[in-house]
Amino acid sequence: MARRVAKRMWHELELVCSTGVGIAAIAPHACRILREIVGADAGAIFWMDERGLPTGFFHEDSTPGARDLFANAFERLFTGEAELNVATLVRRTGAAAGHLLVPPTSYWVSNTYNLLVRASGHHHTIDLRIDHDGRPRAVVLLFRVRRRPFNEEDLALLKLSADLLRRAFVPVPGSDHWVASAPPAHLVVDRAGRALLFASDAARLLLQDGNHVAQGVPGDGPLREPPAFAGSLCARLSCEPRPSTTLSAPNGRLVAVAEQLGAPAGAPVVLLTLQAETPTRLGIVERILGQDVSPKQKTILLAAASGASRSEAAQCTNTSPEAMKKHLVAIFAATGAHSWVDLGAMFGGA
């Protein structure tokens, strides 16, 4: 039974990563799956910029205070020589995993451990760096409490996920299709983007849930100033009528658009419209994972939802025509579809 469960979890991770929509969008799914495979108490994934610094993250159970410190005081508190965290892990040569399995003594007195790890109720950590296109793209961390240390077998399981997680960075047909996942939210700032004049509750929650690093967004409570990207958007208004920027976020992305508004009295102001978006392909995979069919049949379902013909699906899933007939009988019974065309229509939509 345990082996069947593990096989199912690995297959689920494979389907989620095969969406090709980036590591941020799949981070909540990937953390949950890896936590269950390894047997950890919590997981976190951090995505990195070209300099190897984190630009955002997803942590399953960190406190608002820890999120605030990491997002807004990272370079001040967590980049010293004694710190061992995502920024220093990406710069290490050699092994891409296991640097925190038995950390140096200095780690236990570092800001990283005391203000982030211990503050979130954890003690032991294992790490995995994900490289793609010649540079570090993400760091995965799994956590346990003090009485449950990780071992080499746990680390070996985590390392097995590296090739699958790399697939999240490889675009596939349909991975560039995103849809709005919530109504738009709004901020109003001064013309320079330095003063916050209004913030809707929806805008505050979108920014806080996004865990964007170095944007000046508190982990909890009201917004006191505009996010850092507001200034750059406002600066672009002189040459663009509606400049926009996109920030990766857990479960999707955040698109921000700036538009100058006339003011009845005084200087003009700028309206920032925030739109949360999710990738259509991830939504398709989520619906497929909810079906009571075998892992192989879920792969066939994904092929149908992706627009492949029945023969193309048989080829890409290495399924014989005879076996395909048997699998489709089970798929039709579980989904209520009556044909291959029905499957594509049922699972291929947004």
C-alpha positions in Angstrom: 0.0 0.0 0.0 2.8 2.5 0.9 4.5 1.8 -2.4 1.3 2.4 -4.3 0.8 5.7 -2.5 4.4 6.8 -3.1 4.0 5.9 -6.8 0.8 8.0 -7.0 2.5 11.0 -5.4 5.4 10.9 -7.8 3.0 10.7 -10.7 1.1 13.7 -9.3 4.3 15.7 -9.0 5.2 14.7 -12.6 1.8 16.0 -13.9 2.0 19.2 -12.0 5.6 20.0 -13.2 4.7 19.0 -16.8 2.5 22.2 -17.0 5.6 24.2 -17.8 4.2 27.3 -16.0 7.1 28.0 -13.7 8.0 27.0 -10.2 6.0 29.7 -8.4 2.6 28.7 -9.8 3.1 25.1 -8.8 4.8 25.8 -5.5 1.9 25.0 -3.2 1.3 21.7 -5.0 4.9 20.8 -5.1 5.5 21.5 -1.4 2.5 19.4 -0.4 3.6 16.5 -2.5 7.2 16.5 -1.5 6.3 16.9 2.2 4.2 13.7 1.9 6.8 11.8 -0.1 9.6 12.5 2.3 7.5 12.7 5.5 8.3 16.3 6.5 6.3 18.7 8.6 6.3 21.6 6.2 7.9 22.7 2.9 9.0 25.9 1.2 10.1 26.9 -2.3 12.0 30.1 -3.2 12.4 31.4 -6.7 15.5 33.3 -7.7 16.5 36.2 -10.0 19.5 36.3 -12.4 21.7 37.5 -9.5 20.8 34.4 -7.4 18.7 36.4 -4.9 15.1 35.4 -4.0 12.3 37.3 -5.6 9.4 35.4 -4.0 8.5 32.3 -2.1 5.9 30.0 -0.8 6.1 28.6 2.8 3.4 26.3 4.0 3.3 27.5 7.6 5.6 30.4 8.3 4.4 33.2 10.5 3.5 36.7 9.1 6.4 38.1 11.1 8.9 35.7 9.5 7.5 36.3 6.1 7.8 40.1 6.6 11.4 39.8 7.8 12.4 37.6 4.9 10.6 39.7 2.3 11.7 43.1 3.5 14.9 42.7 5.5 16.6 39.9 3.6 19.8 41.7 2.5 20.2 43.4 5.9 19.6 40.4 8.2 20.2 37.2 6.2 23.2 37.7 3.9 26.1 37.7 6.4 29.0 35.2 6.4 27.4 33.1 9.1 24.0 32.8 7.3 23.2 29.6 5.5 20.1 30.1 3.5 18.7 30.2 0.0 21.0 33.1 -1.1 24.2 31.3 0.1 23.0 27.8 -1.1 22.7 29.0 -4.7 26.3 30.2 -4.7 27.7 26.9 -3.5 29.5 24.7 -6.0 29.5 20.9 -6.1 26.5 19.2 -4.5 23.1 20.8 -5.2 21.5 19.3 -2.1 22.1 18.4 1.5 24.0 21.4 2.9 21.6 21.8 5.8 21.3 18.1 6.7 24.2 18.5 9.2 24.8 22.3 9.3 27.8 23.9 10.8 27.6 25.0 14.5 27.4 28.7 13.4 24.0 28.0 11.8 22.3 27.5 15.1 23.1 31.1 16.2 22.4 32.6 12.8 19.5 35.0 12.0 18.3 32.5 9.4 17.7 29.8 12.0 16.5 31.9 14.9 14.3 34.5 13.1 13.0 32.3 10.3 13.3 28.5 10.9 12.9 28.4 14.7 10.4 31.2 14.6 8.2 29.1 12.4 8.3 26.1 14.7 11.0 24.1 12.9 14.4 22.8 13.6 15.8 20.3 11.0 16.0 21.2 7.3 17.0 19.6 4.1 17.6 21.5 0.9 17.6 21.1 -2.8 18.8 23.6 -5.4 17.1 23.5 -8.9 19.2 24.7 -11.8 17.9 25.4 -15.3 19.5 27.1 -18.3 22.8 27.3 -16.6 21.8 29.1 -13.4 20.0 28.5 -10.1 16.3 29.0 -10.5 14.8 27.8 -7.2 15.6 26.3 -3.8 13.4 23.7 -2.1 13.4 23.3 1.7 11.7 20.7 3.9 11.4 21.1 7.6 10.9 18.9 10.7 10.7 19.6 14.4 13.6 19.0 16.8 12.8 15.4 17.7 12.6 14.2 14.0 15.9 14.7 12.2 16.3 14.0 8.5 18.6 11.3 7.3 20.4 10.4 4.0 17.4 8.4 2.8 15.1 11.4 3.2 17.6 13.5 1.3 17.9 10.9 -1.5 14.1 11.1 -1.9 14.2 14.9 -2.2 17.0 14.7 -4.8 14.9 12.4 -7.0 12.5 15.3 -7.5 15.1 17.6 -9.2 14.5 16.5 -12.8 10.7 16.7 -12.4 10.9 20.2 -10.8 13.2 21.4 -13.7 10.4 20.6 -16.1 8.3 23.4 -14.6 10.6 25.9 -16.3 10.2 24.3 -19.8 7.3 25.9 -21.7 4.9 23.5 -23.4 1.9 24.2 -25.7 -0.7 26.0 -23.6 1.6 27.0 -20.8 1.4 30.7 -21.9 -2.4 30.8 -21.4 -3.4 32.5 -18.1 -6.8 33.6 -16.9 -8.0 36.0 -14.2 -8.6 34.2 -10.9 -10.2 37.0 -8.9 -11.7 40.4 -9.6 -9.2 43.2 -10.2 -8.0 45.2 -7.1 -6.7 48.7 -6.9 -4.2 51.1 -5.4 -4.0 54.8 -5.9 -0.6 56.5 -5.5 1.0 59.9 -6.2 2.5 60.6 -9.6 6.0 59.5 -8.5 4.6 56.2 -7.0 6.1 57.0 -3.5 3.0 57.9 -1.5 0.0 55.5 -1.0 -3.3 57.4 -1.2 -5.7 54.4 -1.3 -5.5 50.6 -1.1 -8.5 48.3 -1.3 -8.5 45.3 1.0 -8.4 43.0 -2.0 -5.2 44.7 -3.2 -3.6 44.4 0.2 -4.4 40.7 0.4 -3.1 40.0 -3.2 0.2 41.7 -2.4 0.6 39.9 1.0 -0.3 36.5 -0.4 2.2 37.0 -3.2 5.2 37.0 -0.8 7.2 39.3 -3.2 10.7 40.0 -1.9 12.0 43.6 -1.6 8.6 45.2 -2.4 8.0 46.7 1.0 4.8 44.8 1.6 4.3 43.9 5.3 3.4 40.2 6.1 0.3 41.3 7.9 -1.7 44.5 8.7 -2.3 47.6 6.5 -0.2 48.8 3.7 1.7 52.0 4.6 3.4 52.7 1.4 3.2 51.6 -2.2 5.0 48.4 -3.3 8.4 49.1 -4.9 7.2 48.3 -8.4 4.8 51.3 -8.2 7.8 53.7 -8.6 9.1 52.0 -11.7 5.6 51.8 -13.3 5.0 55.5 -12.6 8.4 56.4 -14.2 7.4 54.6 -17.4 4.1 56.7 -17.7 6.1 59.4 -19.5 6.6 57.1 -22.5 3.9 54.5 -22.1 0.1 55.1 -21.6 -0.5 52.0 -19.5 2.8 50.4 -18.4 2.6 46.9 -16.8 4.7 44.5 -14.8 4.3 40.8 -13.9 5.3 39.3 -10.6 5.4 35.5 -10.0 3.3 34.4 -7.1 2.2 31.1 -5.4 -0.6 29.5 -7.6 0.0 32.0 -10.4 1.1 35.5 -11.0 0.2 39.1 -10.3 -0.1 41.6 -13.2 0.0 45.3 -12.3 -1.0 48.1 -14.7 -0.5 51.8 -14.1 -2.8 54.5 -15.5 -2.6 58.3 -14.8 -5.7 59.9 -13.6 -6.6 63.6 -13.7 -7.3 65.2 -10.3 -10.0 67.8 -9.8 -7.6 69.8 -7.7 -3.9 69.5 -7.3 -1.4 67.1 -8.9 -2.5 64.0 -11.0 -2.6 60.6 -9.3 -1.9 57.1 -10.6 -4.3 54.2 -10.5 -2.6 50.8 -10.1 -4.8 47.9 -11.1 -3.8 44.5 -9.8 -5.0 41.3 -11.5 -4.3 37.8 -10.1 -4.0 35.2 -12.8 -3.6 31.4 -12.8 -2.3 29.2 -15.7 -5.1 27.4 -17.5 -2.9 24.3 -17.9 -2.5 24.0 -14.1 -6.3 24.2 -13.7 -6.6 21.4 -16.2 -4.2 19.2 -14.2 -5.9 20.0 -11.0 -9.2 18.7 -12.4 -7.6 15.6 -13.8 -5.9 14.8 -10.4 -9.4 14.9 -8.9 -10.6 12.0 -11.1 -10.8 8.5 -9.7 -8.6 6.8 -12.3 -5.2 5.3 -12.4 -2.0 7.4 -12.9 -1.6 6.1 -16.5 -5.2 7.1 -17.2 -4.6 10.6 -15.8 -1.7 10.9 -18.3 -4.1 9.9 -21.1 -6.6 12.4 -19.8 -4.0 15.2 -19.9 -3.2 14.3 -23.5 -6.8 14.5 -24.5 -7.2 17.9 -22.6 -4.1 19.2 -24.4 -5.6 18.6 -27.8 -3.8 15.5 -28.9 -5.6 13.0 -31.1 -6.3 9.5 -29.7 -3.4 8.0 -31.8 -1.0 10.8 -30.7 -2.0 10.2 -27.1 -1.3 6.5 -27.5 2.1 7.2 -28.9 3.2 9.9 -26.3 2.0 7.7 -23.4 3.5 4.5 -24.9 0.0 2.8 -24.9 -0.9 0.1 -27.3 -4.3 0.4 -29.2 -5.7 -2.6 -27.2 -4.6 -1.1 -23.9 -5.9 2.3 -24.9 -9.4 0.8 -25.4 -9.4 -0.6 -21.9 -8.1 2.6 -20.3 -10.8 4.6 -22.1 -13.5 2.4 -20.9 -12.4 3.1 -17.3 -11.9 6.9 -18.1 -15.4 7.2 -19.7 -17.0 5.4 -16.7 -15.3 7.7 -14.2 -15.8 11.0 -16.0 -19.1 10.5 -17.8 -17.6 11.3 -21.2 -18.7 9.3 -24.2 -15.9 9.9 -26.6 -12.4 11.2 -27.1 -13.9 14.5 -28.3 -16.0 14.7 -25.1 -12.8 14.3 -23.0 -11.1 17.1 -24.7 -14.1 19.4 -24.3 -14.7 18.4 -20.7 -11.1 18.9 -19.4 -9.5 21.2 -22.0 -11.4 24.3 -21.1 -10.5 27.0 -18.6 
